[in-house]
Amino acid sequence: MTVKTLPTQPKVGMVSLGCPKALVDSERILTKLRSDGYGLSADYAGADVVLVNTCGFLDSAKEESLEAIGEAMAENGRVIVTGCMGNEADVIRARFPNVLAVTGAHQYEQVVDAVHEAAPATQGPFVDLVPEGGLKLTPRHYSYLKISEGCNHSCSFCIIPDIRGKLVSRRIDAVLREAEKLVSAGTKELLVISQDTSAYGVDTRHDARMWKDREVRAHMTDLARELGQLRTSDDRAPWVRLHYVYPYPHVDQVIPLMAEGLLTPYLDIPFQHASPKVLKLMKRPANEAKVLDRLKNWRAIAPDIAIRSSFVVGFPGETEEDFQYLLNWLDEAQLDRVGAFRFEPVEGAQANNLPDPVPEEVKEERYQRIMQKTAEISAAKQAAKIGRTLPVIIDEVGEPDEDGSMGATGRSQADAPEIDGHVYLRDVPADLQAGDIIDVQIEDADEHDLFGVKAS
């Protein structure tokens, strides 16, 4: 009897930089390569070729991407570059002339073709190497669900439309099918992402498709309602978070879904600023007063709703009066989670040509003030949760200490992975696992995190 062995798989290494949207791109690329017979390498030494998925949003991010390419070239030498900075192939090749290929954002086929050429697959598609739901770069219990590419806005500080193009929405049935597969494969938390989640389906005039014997529109509200109908293996609704939500009027329609338990009471809204003058310079909607009224209404409907946002300080033309306006607005808005960024020019952005740039030392001083303000707001909100019992999703379970007790780290519904706070648990049961959702009695809090014990 002749025994045949499968040839050795070529292996691919991956360095993924930037936002969750880029992480989804990396997962799709690796899923396709795995199905084509490639293995994955956790280090440079074991890889036949290394993919670097770059970020090109800010100059600091570009420099980080170039450093990552340089490290991959030094450690391995066979490097393919993709992602947002792939649009600047001349810059990449000027510094690293020996990279094997450079492709742009979400150019999946070109990336896969480049890998095939650099390290041809020796194993045909005769062995199923891809788990249900595809390969993931996140823990098994949560997944990013990208619903569209590109953006129709023309914000003066941003070049994303130049990199990723105008809005292109995915078919609603394709999105729901992917979500269903992810949940059936063990996902307990879906994080809906895009450049503009509220605009989902605008480009297709909210085209309707058949799903589960009914028509469903490509619209954020329809999508949220359908995702809330999914069930995990233990017959629970997965947590569903909406990210990158512009506060269009129809966003009001998803708040009742949170009150009904179909949608996680959490909205990630990129306000960027509050001063009408600065918002106009940014080419952003300047309706900050109306937003405050809507926040009150949302909280009346879904009292536990957590609003997270990000703000830019030191934008060209921002005066002390503008900045103080923002601080006063934050006092009224009482946002739950806030990130702040010092304005940084991006090559090709319209904002670079605006007059009255803010000196770096003033940017830094304003950054420190906004961080102090938002930390005070967050600390008060966290302290108000002491004594409550909250659902918590477990991200990591620790090892037993000398007396056998174990701790764990999780997140409340107000905390998205990687960007928000944590819930630290003491004395957890020995059978607790990552992905479990349990009720936790909150015992203490600091500015950003909670501390508690499993409710009895």
VENGIUR-V518123 format. One record per backbone hydrogen bond with DSSP energy under -1.0 kcal/mol. NH is the residue of the N-H (numbers start at 1). CO is the residue of the C=O. If there is no record, write none. Layout:
# VENGIUR-V518123
NH | CO
NH | CO
This chain:
# VENGIUR-V518123
12 | 39
13 | 49
15 | 51
17 | 53
23 | 19
24 | 20
25 | 21
26 | 22
27 | 23
28 | 24
29 | 25
30 | 26
31 | 27
32 | 28
33 | 29
34 | 30
35 | 31
36 | 32
37 | 34
38 | 33
39 | 10
41 | 12
47 | 44
48 | 11
49 | 11
50 | 78
51 | 13
52 | 80
53 | 15
54 | 82
62 | 58
63 | 59
64 | 60
65 | 61
66 | 62
67 | 63
68 | 64
69 | 65
70 | 66
71 | 67
72 | 68
73 | 69
74 | 70
75 | 71
76 | 72
77 | 72
80 | 50
81 | 101
82 | 52
84 | 54
86 | 83
87 | 84
88 | 85
92 | 88
93 | 89
94 | 90
95 | 91
96 | 92
99 | 96
100 | 79
103 | 81
107 | 104
108 | 106
111 | 107
112 | 108
113 | 109
114 | 110
115 | 111
116 | 112
117 | 113
118 | 114
119 | 115
126 | 124
134 | 131
142 | 139
143 | 189
145 | 191
147 | 193
149 | 168
151 | 165
156 | 282
158 | 155
163 | 159
164 | 160
165 | 161
168 | 149
170 | 147
175 | 171
176 | 172
177 | 173
178 | 174
179 | 175
180 | 176
181 | 177
182 | 178
183 | 179
184 | 180
185 | 181
186 | 183
187 | 182
188 | 141
189 | 141
190 | 239
191 | 143
192 | 241
193 | 145
197 | 244
199 | 196
200 | 197
202 | 199
205 | 202
206 | 201
209 | 216
211 | 214
216 | 209
218 | 207
219 | 217
223 | 219
224 | 220
225 | 221
226 | 222
227 | 223
228 | 224
229 | 226
230 | 227
232 | 236
235 | 232
239 | 188
241 | 190
243 | 192
245 | 268
248 | 246
251 | 248
252 | 249
253 | 250
254 | 251
258 | 254
259 | 255
260 | 256
261 | 258
262 | 257
263 | 257
264 | 240
266 | 264
267 | 306
268 | 242
269 | 308
271 | 269
272 | 310
273 | 271
279 | 275
280 | 276
281 | 277
282 | 278
284 | 279
291 | 287
292 | 288
293 | 289
294 | 290
295 | 291
296 | 292
297 | 293
298 | 294
299 | 295
300 | 296
301 | 297
302 | 298
305 | 302
306 | 265
308 | 267
309 | 337
311 | 339
312 | 272
313 | 341
317 | 356
318 | 315
323 | 319
324 | 320
325 | 321
326 | 322
327 | 323
328 | 324
329 | 325
330 | 326
331 | 327
332 | 328
333 | 329
334 | 330
336 | 307
337 | 307
339 | 309
341 | 311
343 | 313
349 | 346
351 | 156
352 | 349
353 | 350
354 | 351
363 | 359
364 | 360
365 | 361
366 | 362
367 | 363
368 | 364
369 | 365
370 | 366
371 | 367
372 | 368
373 | 369
374 | 370
375 | 371
376 | 372
377 | 373
378 | 374
379 | 375
380 | 376
381 | 377
382 | 378
383 | 379
384 | 380
385 | 382
386 | 383
387 | 442
388 | 385
390 | 440
392 | 438
393 | 411
394 | 436
395 | 409
396 | 409
398 | 407
401 | 405
404 | 401
408 | 425
409 | 396
410 | 423
411 | 393
415 | 412
420 | 416
423 | 410
424 | 450
425 | 408
426 | 452
428 | 406
432 | 429
435 | 394
436 | 433
438 | 392
440 | 390
441 | 453
442 | 388
443 | 451
444 | 451
446 | 449
450 | 422
451 | 444
452 | 424
453 | 441
455 | 439
